[in-house]
Amino acid sequence: MKNPNLIPYETIVRATNGEPEAVEEVLQHYSKRIRFAALENGHINKDTEDNIKRRLIAALFQFRFDEQPYPKTE
């Protein structure tokens, strides 16, 4: 059963590979949180919003998936 509140794994993989549509999906997914974080005195600070988006995109491109499987726990 998929959690509708999570970004699909495939979208994250595509976004980390630089696919523009997937990056946009990630930005859309977090858009409400980004706007909330950019609120100052009841107004959205556009510079802050843009900075948060730039940092999220930069983090996507730096993210690396661990190729090694997790050790099995007994």
Z-matrix of the N, CA and C atoms (Angstrom, degrees):
N
C 1 1.447
C 2 1.522 1 108.89
N 3 1.311 2 117.02 1 125.98
C 4 1.452 3 121.74 2 -178.06
C 5 1.520 4 110.66 3 -86.53
N 6 1.330 5 115.15 4 143.68
C 7 1.453 6 121.18 5 176.72
C 8 1.524 7 107.69 6 -89.22
N 9 1.340 8 118.54 7 118.06
C 10 1.469 9 120.78 8 -177.33
C 11 1.528 10 112.98 9 -68.23
N 12 1.331 11 117.74 10 -12.73
C 13 1.461 12 121.08 11 -179.83
C 14 1.519 13 112.77 12 -86.32
N 15 1.332 14 117.23 13 -4.41
C 16 1.451 15 121.06 14 -178.97
C 17 1.528 16 110.26 15 -106.75
N 18 1.314 17 115.20 16 149.22
C 19 1.459 18 120.40 17 174.34
C 20 1.527 19 107.15 18 -75.84
N 21 1.322 20 118.25 19 133.49
C 22 1.470 21 119.40 20 178.75
C 23 1.533 22 111.45 21 -58.25
N 24 1.310 23 115.11 22 142.14
C 25 1.467 24 122.12 23 -179.59
C 26 1.530 25 111.07 24 -53.42
N 27 1.320 26 116.46 25 -42.56
C 28 1.460 27 121.00 26 -178.30
C 29 1.524 28 111.07 27 -60.85
N 30 1.326 29 116.67 28 -37.53
C 31 1.463 30 120.97 29 178.62
C 32 1.517 31 110.64 30 -65.69
N 33 1.316 32 116.83 31 -40.84
C 34 1.463 33 120.60 32 179.10
C 35 1.523 34 110.04 33 -64.02
N 36 1.321 35 116.66 34 -43.28
C 37 1.467 36 120.31 35 178.81
C 38 1.519 37 109.87 36 -60.68
N 39 1.327 38 117.15 37 -46.88
C 40 1.465 39 120.64 38 -179.87
C 41 1.524 40 111.29 39 -63.02
N 42 1.333 41 116.94 40 -39.73
C 43 1.471 42 121.16 41 179.91
C 44 1.526 43 111.16 42 -65.64
N 45 1.325 44 117.32 43 -41.43
C 46 1.463 45 119.93 44 179.63
C 47 1.524 46 111.36 45 -68.33
N 48 1.329 47 116.81 46 -20.76
C 49 1.460 48 121.36 47 175.46
C 50 1.523 49 112.27 48 -88.07
N 51 1.332 50 116.87 49 0.69
C 52 1.461 51 121.25 50 174.45
C 53 1.506 52 116.37 51 90.04
N 54 1.323 53 118.07 52 13.33
C 55 1.468 54 119.89 53 178.87
C 56 1.529 55 109.33 54 -70.45
N 57 1.339 56 117.74 55 117.82
C 58 1.470 57 120.91 56 -174.14
C 59 1.529 58 114.87 57 -56.64
N 60 1.335 59 117.35 58 -39.44
C 61 1.466 60 119.47 59 -179.16
C 62 1.527 61 111.05 60 -65.20
N 63 1.322 62 116.80 61 -37.89
C 64 1.465 63 120.83 62 179.91
C 65 1.527 64 110.65 63 -70.78
N 66 1.329 65 117.07 64 -39.13
C 67 1.471 66 120.30 65 176.92
C 68 1.528 67 109.02 66 -61.15
N 69 1.324 68 116.30 67 -42.02
C 70 1.468 69 120.40 68 178.57
C 71 1.528 70 111.04 69 -63.88
N 72 1.327 71 117.56 70 -38.23
C 73 1.472 72 120.56 71 176.71
C 74 1.525 73 110.94 72 -60.98
N 75 1.330 74 116.58 73 -41.67
C 76 1.472 75 120.77 74 179.00
C 77 1.531 76 109.50 75 -64.55
N 78 1.324 77 116.95 76 -45.74
C 79 1.471 78 120.24 77 178.92
C 80 1.530 79 110.84 78 -61.36
N 81 1.330 80 116.59 79 -41.41
C 82 1.469 81 120.27 80 178.22
C 83 1.528 82 110.75 81 -63.40
N 84 1.333 83 116.18 82 -41.24
C 85 1.457 84 120.45 83 -179.21
C 86 1.531 85 111.30 84 -59.28
N 87 1.322 86 116.16 85 -39.57
C 88 1.457 87 121.21 86 -177.28
C 89 1.524 88 113.82 87 -97.60
N 90 1.314 89 118.39 88 7.15
C 91 1.463 90 121.57 89 -173.40
C 92 1.533 91 113.55 90 -58.12
N 93 1.318 92 118.06 91 -42.17
C 94 1.473 93 119.87 92 179.79
C 95 1.518 94 111.05 93 -65.94
N 96 1.310 95 117.01 94 -41.51
C 97 1.466 96 120.69 95 179.14
C 98 1.528 97 110.82 96 -66.57
N 99 1.327 98 115.77 97 -38.98
C 100 1.467 99 119.96 98 178.84
C 101 1.520 100 110.09 99 -63.83
N 102 1.326 101 116.80 100 -46.98
C 103 1.472 102 120.07 101 178.71
C 104 1.515 103 111.42 102 -61.49
N 105 1.319 104 117.05 103 -40.42
C 106 1.469 105 120.22 104 179.04
C 107 1.527 106 110.20 105 -63.09
N 108 1.332 107 117.06 106 -42.29
C 109 1.460 108 121.18 107 179.99
C 110 1.530 109 111.55 108 -67.87
N 111 1.330 110 117.22 109 -23.79
C 112 1.467 111 121.53 110 -178.53
C 113 1.526 112 112.72 111 -91.52
N 114 1.325 113 116.86 112 2.26
C 115 1.468 114 119.91 113 179.50
C 116 1.527 115 111.46 114 -69.79
N 117 1.323 116 115.10 115 131.77
C 118 1.461 117 121.87 116 174.15
C 119 1.515 118 107.27 117 -137.92
N 120 1.307 119 116.33 118 118.65
C 121 1.470 120 121.90 119 -179.45
C 122 1.528 121 112.22 120 53.68
N 123 1.319 122 116.57 121 40.34
C 124 1.452 123 121.60 122 176.68
C 125 1.516 124 115.00 123 80.89
N 126 1.314 125 118.01 124 2.04
C 127 1.463 126 121.95 125 179.33
C 128 1.521 127 109.76 126 -124.41
N 129 1.315 128 115.20 127 147.85
C 130 1.464 129 119.87 128 178.60
C 131 1.523 130 108.65 129 -80.55
N 132 1.318 131 115.70 130 123.11
C 133 1.458 132 121.59 131 175.38
C 134 1.524 133 107.43 132 -83.14
N 135 1.323 134 116.43 133 109.79
C 136 1.468 135 122.31 134 -175.07
C 137 1.525 136 111.40 135 -60.96
N 138 1.330 137 117.76 136 -38.71
C 139 1.464 138 120.59 137 179.26
C 140 1.527 139 110.74 138 -63.35
N 141 1.327 140 116.37 139 -42.18
C 142 1.457 141 120.96 140 178.75
C 143 1.527 142 110.15 141 -65.61
N 144 1.328 143 116.18 142 -43.25
C 145 1.469 144 120.39 143 178.76
C 146 1.535 145 110.27 144 -60.39
N 147 1.316 146 117.59 145 -46.23
C 148 1.465 147 121.19 146 179.28
C 149 1.525 148 111.48 147 -63.55
N 150 1.329 149 116.79 148 -38.67
C 151 1.468 150 120.92 149 178.62
C 152 1.524 151 111.16 150 -63.90
N 153 1.318 152 117.02 151 -42.52
C 154 1.467 153 120.87 152 178.79
C 155 1.529 154 109.92 153 -62.80
N 156 1.330 155 116.49 154 -43.19
C 157 1.467 156 120.52 155 178.98
C 158 1.529 157 111.15 156 -62.36
N 159 1.335 158 116.57 157 -44.14
C 160 1.475 159 120.00 158 178.65
C 161 1.525 160 111.03 159 -60.43
N 162 1.336 161 116.36 160 -41.82
C 163 1.461 162 120.04 161 -178.80
C 164 1.528 163 111.10 162 -68.25
N 165 1.332 164 117.45 163 -37.07
C 166 1.468 165 120.80 164 177.37
C 167 1.527 166 110.26 165 -65.01
N 168 1.315 167 117.27 166 -43.66
C 169 1.464 168 120.63 167 178.77
C 170 1.530 169 110.24 168 -63.69
N 171 1.329 170 116.73 169 -42.63
C 172 1.474 171 120.05 170 178.60
C 173 1.519 172 110.34 171 -61.40
N 174 1.342 173 117.08 172 -40.16
C 175 1.464 174 120.70 173 179.14
C 176 1.529 175 110.89 174 -65.54
N 177 1.326 176 117.06 175 -36.80
C 178 1.468 177 120.08 176 177.50
C 179 1.519 178 110.85 177 -60.60
N 180 1.330 179 116.66 178 -43.74
C 181 1.459 180 120.15 179 -177.01
C 182 1.517 181 112.88 180 -73.66
N 183 1.324 182 117.88 181 -18.89
C 184 1.461 183 121.26 182 178.11
C 185 1.522 184 112.00 183 -91.04
N 186 1.325 185 117.14 184 -16.12
C 187 1.457 186 121.32 185 -175.69
C 188 1.521 187 110.52 186 -67.94
N 189 1.312 188 116.00 187 134.43
C 190 1.463 189 121.88 188 177.30
C 191 1.522 190 108.70 189 -126.21
N 192 1.312 191 115.36 190 132.92
C 193 1.450 192 120.55 191 177.21
C 194 1.518 193 108.92 192 -79.84
N 195 1.304 194 116.09 193 138.90
C 196 1.458 195 120.89 194 178.69
C 197 1.524 196 107.58 195 -75.40
N 198 1.290 197 115.54 196 118.33
C 199 1.470 198 121.22 197 -179.29
C 200 1.522 199 112.53 198 -72.99
N 201 1.318 200 116.88 199 -21.86
C 202 1.464 201 121.24 200 -176.93
C 203 1.535 202 109.30 201 -84.75
N 204 1.322 203 117.22 202 135.36
C 205 1.464 204 119.41 203 176.14
C 206 1.534 205 109.86 204 -68.98
N 207 1.300 206 114.07 205 152.17
C 208 1.459 207 118.86 206 177.04
C 209 1.524 208 109.33 207 -66.52
N 210 1.341 209 117.65 208 143.64
C 211 1.463 210 119.21 209 177.80
C 212 1.526 211 109.91 210 -64.42
N 213 1.303 212 114.35 211 142.70
C 214 1.471 213 119.16 212 178.73
C 215 1.514 214 109.86 213 -72.77
N 216 1.317 215 115.34 214 136.04
C 217 1.461 216 119.39 215 175.80
C 218 1.524 217 108.54 216 -101.03
N 219 1.267 218 114.61 217 143.40
C 220 1.472 219 118.43 218 -177.83
C 221 1.490 220 111.31 219 -108.60
